[in-house]
Amino acid sequence: MGKYEVTKSIDVRGEVCPVPDVEAKRAVKKMKPGEILEVWIDYPMSKERIPEGMKKMGHEVLEIEEVGNSEWKIYIKVK
């Protein structure tokens, strides 16, 4: 088990803008407050764009974890 109790995980590795951003936004819209979304990415721009977009939507970015060479997991708590 990981650090967070992940409710939903999406894997957008191999995708470039705007796909990772759009998929992350689509996922949180279907989630309830308190749930945690895990987003797997490998597109460096998404590492800035997704957290920025989530904060604008009022959600909390818990962590951006580097999991490999140019791979990250972003943990988002839905508000």
N, C-alpha and C positions, 0 to 999 in steps of 0.2 A: 504494500500500500504506500502511496505517495504522501507528500506533506499535506495535501489538501484532499478533502472529500469531494472529488470531482463528480459533478452531476452529468455533464456532457463533454465529450471530447470531439474536436473536429481536426482533421488532418488536411491542411492545404499546402503541404510541401509539393514543390513542382509547379505551383501557380504563381503568377506575377500580378501586380496591381491591375485592376482593382479587385480581383477575385478574393484574395484572403480577407480584405477589409469588408467586402460585401457579405461574405459567408459568415464572418464573426458577428456582424451586426444582425444578420438574419437569425443566427442561433440565439443571441441574447434576447431578441424580441419574443421568442417562444418559451423563455425560461421565467421562473418565479423568483422574487426577491430572496436573497440568501443563497441561491444556487451558484455553483462555480463552474465556469466554462474553461476548458483547457484547449488552447489553440496551438497546433504544431505548425511551425513555419520554417521556411528556408530562404525566404526572400528578404534580404536585409532591410529594405525600405519599410516592410510591414512591421518590423520591430519598433519603428517609431510611429507609423501611421495607425496601427491597431490600438495601442494604448491611448494615443491622442484622441481617437474617435470614441473610444469607450468612456474616457473621462468627460468628453463633451456630452455624452448621452447620460452622464450621471452615475456610471458604474465605477467600481473600484478595481484598479489593477493591483493585484496582490504581489505578482512577481513576474519577471522575465528571466527565465532560466536557460542558460546555454547548455544544450545537450549533445552537441557534436560540432564538427567543423561546419560552420554556417548553418546550424540548426538550433532553433529555440522553441521553448514552450512558454506561452503566455497564459497566466492564470488570472481570470477576471471574475470578480464577485458581483453578481447581479444585484442592483439596488431597486 
